[in-house]
Amino acid sequence: MAQNDRQRQILELVRQRGFVSIDELAGHFAVTPQTVRRDINDLCGQDLLRRYHGGAGLPSSVENVAYQTRQVLQHAQKRRIAALAASLFRKNDTLMIDTGTTTLMLSAALAAAPKLTVITNSFGVARELGTATAQHKVYVVGGEFRPATEQTLGSACLEQISRYRADHAILSCGALDPGGGIMDFDLEDAMCARAMIDQAESVTLIVDSSKFDRVAMAKVCDLDMIDRLVTDTPPPPPLQELVRKNGVELLVASEVET
């Protein structure tokens, strides 16, 4: 296996588990512990991992992980989620879409869909849909521009979101905690997502299974504010029961061929 592919898979494993030991990684890839240490040192040098005794974990905040790198993590799962989620919306629907690696994949899947109206704070989402042959109508809300994630945030962003109404809000998140809280690692990201929820008739959360039973700093909302959860594998039983109790429709992308 090429070094770049191995390092990408190391990032995915750490993202899924939170911490992975050097011995586990050496066994998984059938390489020496010294090779794994070199990979981990490379990734730590890029601020993508943090060294701990005997292994490695993620930095304390997702903000420390480059947005471009997060696009690689759980890539196949996000692609399946995006394909399933894209099938849920119809011609002339108005959608609010927030910024995230999964929502960016969704926008690519929606590019060939019948004409939509889209309101977003993501330049990446706007670029995917604004240049599509389907001639979607795209509105980008203003605010403070963050180059790393190509998004707008802040009070101006929230005020402009409040001017619109949408049939659907489609959101990603940083974590779905064991108590059913939808969480993010950035307060302004969470505020933007909540503003979109307030302006939409229906809310769809698209999230890969690595976010289950994780905790982040800023709360977006509880599960009872979500209408549909689209993911790649069923949540753990306690979380799945909370989904059921809150009347959230659960759609699992692994059950659909893409």
Secondary structure as UniProt FT lines:
FT   HELIX           3..17
FT   STRAND          19..21
FT   HELIX           22..29
FT   HELIX           33..45
FT   TURN            46..47
FT   STRAND          50..52
FT   TURN            53..54
FT   STRAND          55..57
FT   HELIX           62..64
FT   HELIX           67..70
FT   TURN            71..74
FT   HELIX           75..86
FT   TURN            87..88
FT   TURN            91..92
FT   STRAND          94..97
FT   HELIX           101..110
FT   TURN            111..112
FT   STRAND          117..120
FT   HELIX           123..130
FT   TURN            133..134
FT   STRAND          137..140
FT   STRAND          144..146
FT   TURN            147..150
FT   STRAND          151..153
FT   HELIX           155..161
FT   TURN            162..163
FT   STRAND          166..171
FT   STRAND          175..176
FT   TURN            178..179
FT   STRAND          181..184
FT   HELIX           187..198
FT   STRAND          200..206
FT   HELIX           209..211
FT   STRAND          218..222
FT   HELIX           223..225
FT   STRAND          228..231
FT   HELIX           237..245
FT   TURN            246..247
FT   STRAND          249..252
FT   HELIX           253..255
//
